[in-house]
Amino acid sequence: MPNHRSPYAIQPHRFLRWLWLLLAALAPVALHAQGGAMSIGQQGGYTLSRAFMVLEDSSGELTLNEVLQPAQQARFTHVPQSGAATNFGLTRSAFWLRIALQAEADAPAQWLLEVAYPALDQLDLYTPDSRGEFVRQSGGDLQPFANRVVPHRNHVLPVALQPGGETLVYLRVQSQGTLSAPVRLWQAPALWQHDQLEYSLLSLYFGLLVGLLLYNLLLYFSVRDRAYLIYVGFVGGMAISQAALTGLGGQFLWPGQTWWNSVSPPVGMAGAAAFGILFARNFLNSAVRMPRMNRVMLALAGGWLLALLAALLLPYTVSSWMVTVLAVVSVTVVVLAGVLSVRQKHPGARYFLTAWAVLLLGVATLVLHNTGVLPSNLLTSNSLLIGSALEMVLLSFALADRINIERTEKERAQASRLADQAMLEALSQSQERYRAVLQEREIILANSIVGIAFLTPEGRFRWANQAMLEIFGAGDQPLSSMEPFYLSREQYLRVGGEVADCIREGQTYQTEIQVRQHDGTLIWISLSGKAVSPRDLSQGTVWVMTDITRRKELEAELVRTSSEREAILNSALVGIVLSVSRSLEWVNAKFAEMMGYPREELMGQSALRLHTDAAAWENFGQRAREALRSTGSYTCEQQFKRRNGELFWVEAGGNCLRPLEPEAGVIWTFLDITERKKSEQDTREALERQRELNELRSRFVAMTSHEFRTPLATILSSGEILKHYGDRLPGPEKAEVLDTIAASVQRMMRMLDRVLLIGKAEAQMLEFDPQPLDLEKLCQQMLQEARTMQPDSPCELQLEFLALGELGLHDEKLLRHMMGNLLSNAVKYSPLGGVVRFRVSVDGPQLVFEVSDHGIGIPAEEIAHLFESFHRASNVGAIQGTGLGLAIVKNAVDLYRGTIEVSSLVGPGGSGTCFTVRLPLVGLVQGTPVQPVLL
């Protein structure tokens, strides 16, 4: 398109024009210092989003003239190179984006700039014309579609570049909702080809929506199930919102309705969400199955209706926040309702849960995109579109599944009724046979040697055999109730309550109680009973009783003889052992638990099994025997072995049964102190880590204090010279002072870059990205850079490049970290000169780099610490350095999955150092470069 100065051309006065020319002259320097202008060649499209410099205008009132001022230019910063880039989330601020486009000589002059976010309210593009004056082009969804220069669902504006020259472009964006500016530069044919795929996908999506809408509408007219009609409303609301978000609504459905184009996204989302909540209530029958969840869903449906009204009546920001918050809460609630329905085995609940879980993933991704957490790309910006398509298909499956399950359950109920009828017939036929069997069993029960009785649900005797009458001494007198035989009414009520609890739970009640016979004699009985039918408690209970009086008398006698000793020793909190001739004669329960053995398995066994090995057992026995014979007691800390092989620490204490005679027997006590030992070890390790941290901190402080002092002093002195004598210094001398300041700043920046690089390596953020590379050219460049960095060095630098044939792919950045530091060190630590040899060769599947010198060498005892951060050899003297170079080399080699070796000599017989780096040759996999790897 031709450029027009009015009304969009800005006419700066003479001073601003002079200032702009100055900034234009300095811009390439600034850009190259920050990464350079973006090169534009003959590719079909270029992504500009991550190459922008950005300025936030919180007031939204800055003009281009004000932005061109030096103060505002200094505020421009790089967009983040990770994360959201030009996705700024929900904000009221305006953002100015600046980029320099360096068009190659053979590059086309006419391009199209696309901002692929249809919901953007306002954008202004400023490009210079042939006279250097900026021309503005405007766009946004607040303007009628007919006013667009290029009829496209996204915002597309023409841009003219100067082949072989640099074009500075400013883009101002502002929106009441989410502010995102995914920008690409296209050649027209490439953009139309790209649109073919996007329009195909969108056609499939909206075709799916229309198909689902018509299909479920027909189903509603067929089966008259209201769930289908609600689902149709849900699909319709989703279609409106997605048509607005993709820009197709503004292009085809309502091209002249700017107000509706602005509010249609939240209106469509609110409508779809309200119908979706109502569909979930109807589908899951939440009013009956989940009353509390049903009330929550009704409240959410009301909230969505308020969001719809807010979208129509209130500012866009209010409805945007309401939609964002309500979306997360609503989908979470519906998914939770789906989980509960799956547990209740509701028909179609699994498809329903899967559908809303997919939509929840899409909503969560869109929320993270809208708030600036996730980058803006085809997946994140269309996450709701993708999730909603899958969700609606799965919900259709859920409706079909519910119908199938209901049909299956109906058929199953009919089959069950037929089976019940057949069973009743079979029972009727076998009734006489069962009556005969029952008569036989009654005869057997009446003559049993144990007491058997049947009781009513009220606890009255329905029937009792002869053995039961003999147990209670009732003779021929009939039994009516068990209450007269209990020792007290309280005992009767207590046992009755326990029996009732067990019968209700379908369990067997068993106990041993003391009762009174008919003549008052006290006896012990074993009582057990259960319900005749757990399903019909009205049939009463059956009981079995046995007289265990004699057994109880014998048990009481046995308990009286051993309870006192066992109670004392087994209640102890420490392990107790009686050892005779190093054999375990008796152990208490605590010791058996400590060792992991049953008590019976330990008693009578040798104490050898307690120790870690035979040598430890012998050593413990010798020390204990000597102490027991001399003092009668012995205490120590010893490591034991449990049955499962686990080792643990005990504090052991022993005392002789007879004074100074361990052979007669020793009483040992053992206390598990494993946790205490572990705590002591943890404390020692923590102290050692703190010591190492303090040492590293001291080395860092020492390095920074020493290395920063010299350049800072240089900057200070140069600044003083310029301050006091700047107006009298000749031009060359002033330039020399400024070069000194720049060199000092560059030196400090290199030191800071090394510290930051080490930090990235320790945080595992370094990236390995092998690409095709002219390795010999790179080696020559690194050798030349080493000469440039040390111009006064007497060293002679030599390159032996012996690597021939296919050398695969390499990461230039990592190679520069490795070889640049090695060559720089070789020159720096060779103050007396000599040959610095840089040799490159191939050894089988490895690429070998050797850097050797005749410098001061490295002491042998310090080679082990050579690659630690901030470590410097003790013989460096006054040679400046940070102690980070070799640490960076080691991290780069590790990321390359290579190895590094060092050999060095120090002494009167000669000195020097040789570093050998071996890197694997990285090739191509089926013609595709190896993907980048993060360390």
Disulfide bonds with the S-S distance in Angstrom:
none
